Amino acid sequence: MNVLRICLSVILLAIALEADKFCEKRTKKFNKCLGSGFSPKIFTNCQPEGEAMTARRKIKKCTRIEKKLSKFCDTGSFDCKTSEWTPIFNTTTSKVGPFEASKVPDFIVKFTQKKEVDKILYYSVSVQLYNAAGDKIGWTNFIQYPSNRNGKFKVGMYKRTYIPGSDSCSRGYLTLDYLTDYNFEMRTSATQANMFQFTTSDGVVHNEDMSYCNNYSAWQDVLSRTEYADLKMYTSTGSDIADYVTAEYKVEEN
């Protein structure tokens, strides 16, 4: 009898181990589906990444994986892969806050090139600041003009801060020579002198300073009264910039 119990225990243990392997394998496959743009029907809390999956064969395969994961595995503790990036295009995000004075979070936008730029494009990125009453009391503005000059990717730009009822601070047209393609991250740190920071595809960080502004002390006062912020990205009406690049954002607290 004891031998039988031992054998039964070994069999049950083997079955459990095989089940764990099955679920681990399906979980990896399902997360791979999410990373390829699959939109889940069961695990709706999981967010797809990148361009939406459109190939019917791939959708059908990922749907089968999701169903098996749901039916045969313990999904109560299932931690799906979720993207920290949220797509954004020609819109304004929800407000973030309230937060402590001078603790305005950083807004990071990731640009991913879809095809080679062959003309002049336009994109504006702004972080808008609000007081406790919800009044807009200041905002940053970084205008990009991506283009192709003699076969090379170039980005011209204007960088600015605005305070209602006060002079704005603007730097004349410059070219960001360190941006050699449309694959980079742009961080807006409203509380820092290096207000705009660009991380290129090779991981190098380049800073754009704004402390030279005559109204920089007034800007510090704006920050001390800021309790909410949002990100606004917009382009010209009818622009086809979405054919050239995707944009995603995330927020990092300070």
C-alpha positions in Angstrom: 0.0 0.0 0.0 2.8 2.4 0.9 4.5 1.6 -2.4 1.3 2.4 -4.2 1.0 5.7 -2.5 4.5 6.6 -3.3 4.0 5.7 -6.9 0.8 7.8 -7.0 2.5 10.8 -5.5 5.3 10.5 -8.0 2.8 10.4 -10.9 0.9 13.4 -9.5 4.1 15.3 -9.1 5.1 14.5 -12.7 1.7 15.6 -13.9 2.0 18.9 -11.9 5.5 19.6 -13.3 4.3 19.0 -16.9 1.4 21.3 -16.3 3.7 24.0 -15.0 5.9 23.6 -18.1 2.8 23.7 -20.3 1.6 27.0 -18.7 5.0 28.5 -18.7 5.4 27.8 -22.3 2.0 29.2 -23.2 2.6 32.3 -21.1 5.8 33.0 -23.1 4.0 32.5 -26.3 1.1 34.7 -25.2 3.4 37.5 -24.2 5.1 37.2 -27.6 1.7 37.6 -29.2 1.1 40.8 -27.1 4.5 42.1 -28.2 3.5 41.6 -31.8 0.3 43.7 -31.5 -2.2 41.0 -30.6 -5.3 42.4 -29.0 -6.6 39.9 -26.3 -10.2 39.0 -25.9 -10.0 37.2 -22.5 -7.1 38.9 -20.7 -8.3 42.4 -21.6 -6.1 44.0 -18.9 -3.1 43.0 -21.1 -2.0 45.7 -23.5 -0.7 44.9 -27.0 2.6 46.6 -28.1 3.5 48.2 -31.4 1.4 48.1 -34.6 -1.9 46.2 -34.3 -1.7 42.6 -35.5 -3.7 42.2 -38.8 -2.6 38.9 -40.3 -5.5 36.5 -39.8 -3.3 33.4 -39.4 -1.3 35.0 -36.6 -4.5 36.3 -34.9 -6.0 32.8 -35.0 -2.9 31.3 -33.6 -2.7 33.8 -30.7 -6.4 33.4 -30.0 -5.8 29.6 -29.5 -2.9 30.3 -27.2 -5.0 32.7 -25.1 -7.9 30.2 -24.8 -5.6 27.4 -23.7 -3.9 29.6 -21.2 -7.3 30.6 -19.8 -8.7 27.0 -19.7 -5.8 24.9 -18.4 -3.7 27.3 -16.3 -4.0 29.1 -13.0 -4.6 32.6 -14.3 -5.6 34.0 -10.9 -2.0 35.1 -10.4 -1.2 35.5 -14.1 0.9 38.6 -14.6 0.7 39.4 -18.3 3.3 41.5 -20.0 2.1 45.1 -20.2 3.7 47.9 -22.0 4.8 51.0 -20.1 4.4 53.0 -23.2 1.0 54.5 -24.4 0.5 55.4 -28.1 -0.2 59.1 -28.7 -0.8 61.1 -31.9 -2.2 64.6 -32.4 -3.9 64.7 -29.0 -3.6 65.7 -25.3 -3.2 63.2 -22.5 -5.2 63.0 -19.3 -3.9 65.3 -16.6 -1.4 63.8 -14.1 -1.7 64.9 -10.4 -2.1 66.3 -7.9 1.6 66.3 -6.9 3.7 68.3 -4.6 5.1 71.8 -5.5 8.0 71.6 -7.9 7.5 67.8 -8.3 6.3 68.0 -11.9 6.8 64.6 -13.5 8.9 64.0 -16.6 7.1 63.2 -19.8 9.0 60.9 -22.2 8.0 60.4 -25.8 9.5 57.5 -27.8 9.6 58.0 -31.6 10.0 54.9 -33.8 10.7 55.3 -37.5 8.4 53.4 -39.9 9.9 54.5 -43.2 12.6 56.9 -44.4 11.7 60.6 -44.2 11.7 62.1 -47.7 10.2 65.5 -47.0 9.8 68.2 -44.3 7.5 67.1 -41.5 6.1 68.9 -38.4 5.5 67.8 -34.9 5.0 69.9 -31.7 5.5 68.5 -28.2 4.3 70.4 -25.1 4.0 69.8 -21.4 1.2 71.9 -20.0 1.1 73.0 -16.3 -1.9 73.7 -14.2 -2.5 75.1 -10.7 -4.9 73.6 -8.1 -7.9 75.3 -9.7 -7.1 73.8 -13.1 -5.9 77.0 -14.7 -3.1 76.6 -17.2 -0.2 78.7 -15.8 2.6 77.7 -18.2 3.8 75.2 -20.7 6.9 74.0 -22.6 6.9 73.7 -26.4 9.4 71.9 -28.6 8.7 72.0 -32.3 10.4 69.5 -34.6 10.9 69.8 -38.3 12.2 66.4 -39.5 13.5 66.3 -43.1 15.8 64.8 -45.5 18.7 66.9 -46.6 21.0 65.5 -49.3 20.0 62.0 -48.3 20.6 62.5 -44.6 18.0 62.7 -41.8 17.9 66.1 -40.1 15.7 67.7 -37.4 15.3 71.4 -37.2 13.7 72.8 -34.0 12.4 75.6 -31.9 12.4 75.2 -28.1 10.2 77.5 -25.9 8.5 78.1 -22.6 5.4 80.2 -22.1 3.9 81.9 -19.1 0.5 83.6 -19.6 0.9 87.4 -19.2 4.6 87.2 -19.3 7.2 87.1 -22.1 7.9 83.7 -23.6 11.4 82.3 -23.9 12.3 81.0 -27.3 15.5 79.8 -28.9 15.8 80.5 -32.6 15.8 77.8 -35.2 18.5 75.2 -34.6 19.4 71.8 -36.1 19.9 68.8 -33.9 22.8 67.2 -35.7 23.0 64.3 -33.1 19.6 63.0 -34.3 20.5 60.8 -37.3 17.2 58.9 -37.6 13.7 59.0 -36.3 14.4 56.5 -33.5 14.9 58.4 -30.3 13.3 59.3 -26.9 12.5 62.9 -26.0 12.2 63.7 -22.3 10.7 66.9 -21.1 11.8 67.7 -17.5 10.0 71.0 -16.7 11.9 71.3 -13.4 15.4 71.0 -14.8 17.7 73.5 -16.5 18.3 70.8 -19.2 14.5 70.9 -19.9 14.7 68.8 -23.1 16.7 65.6 -23.2 17.1 63.4 -26.2 18.3 59.8 -26.0 19.4 58.5 -29.4 19.2 54.9 -30.7 22.8 54.3 -29.5 21.9 55.2 -25.9 23.6 58.6 -25.8 21.8 61.4 -24.0 21.9 65.0 -25.4 20.6 67.9 -23.3 18.9 71.1 -24.5 19.3 73.9 -21.8 16.7 76.5 -21.0 18.3 78.2 -18.0 19.5 81.1 -20.2 15.9 82.4 -20.4 15.3 85.9 -18.9 12.1 84.7 -17.4 13.7 81.5 -15.8 13.0 82.8 -12.3 9.4 83.4 -13.2 9.3 79.8 -14.5 10.5 78.5 -11.2 7.5 80.4 -9.6 5.2 78.7 -12.0 6.6 75.3 -11.0 6.0 76.1 -7.3 2.3 76.5 -8.1 1.9 73.6 -10.4 -0.2 70.6 -9.2 -1.3 69.0 -12.5 0.3 68.5 -15.9 -0.5 66.9 -19.2 1.2 66.2 -22.5 0.0 67.7 -25.8 1.3 66.5 -29.2 0.0 67.9 -32.4 0.8 68.3 -36.0 -0.6 70.2 -38.9 -4.1 69.4 -40.3 -3.9 66.6 -42.9 -0.3 65.7 -42.0 0.9 62.2 -43.0 3.6 62.1 -40.3 2.0 59.0 -38.9 3.1 57.2 -42.1 6.7 57.9 -41.1 6.8 57.5 -37.3 4.9 56.2 -34.3 4.9 58.0 -31.0 4.4 56.6 -27.5 4.7 58.2 -24.1 5.2 57.4 -20.5 5.3 59.5 -17.3 8.0 59.3 -14.6 7.5 60.8 -11.2 10.1 63.1 -9.5 
